[in-house]
Amino acid sequence: MLSAVTGRTPALLTDDNSGAAAAVAAETGIGQVAAGLLPGDKVTHVRGLQARGRCVLLAGDGVDDAPATAAAQLGVAMGRNGSDLALQTADACWSATSCPACRQC
């Protein structure tokens, strides 16, 4: 599903539990899932993907996503409900509505 849109094989790196991650992965067609990750674990996964030649876009919304967002080639904060740190470390932000905190994005 996502790979049909992007032309790439997506991975899901999350601090959520494995059950929630598996449900999202099944619904979106993501085959590579790492759940229950700490912030440093996400950075390790991002660097591992990069070492294998992958270009990493990481989208996150919280403080726990900020280190991996900064490590990715493209970090994206998710909307104005994200943490200030996530917004500050991102290269861009996605927002469905006006996002005063994202005006610099």
Residue, then its C-alpha position, 0 to 999 in steps of 0.5 A: m500500500l504505502s510502497a505503491v505510493t512511495g516506490r520504497t519499502p517503508a519501516l515503522l519505528t515506534d515506542d508503541n507496543s507491538g500489538a498497536a504497531a502490528a495493527v498499523a503495519a497490517e493496515t498500511g502494508i508495512g512489513q518492517v516493524a520495530a516496536g517498544l523502542l526508546p529514543g536511542d533505539k530509533v536513532t540506531h535503527v535510522r543509522g542502520l537503514q542509512a548504512r544499508g543505503r536507505c534514504v530515511l524520512l522520519a515523521g514524529d510528533g514527540v520528544d522521544d522522536a526528536p533524536a531520530t528525526a534529527a538523524a534522518q535525512l529528512g525529519v518531519a514533525m506532525g502538526r501543531n500537536g507535536s512537541d516543541l522539540a519535535l518541531q524544532t528538530a524537523d526539516a519540515c512539518w505536516s499540518a492539516t490546519s494553520c500551524p503557527a509553530c510551523r511557520q519556519c518550516 
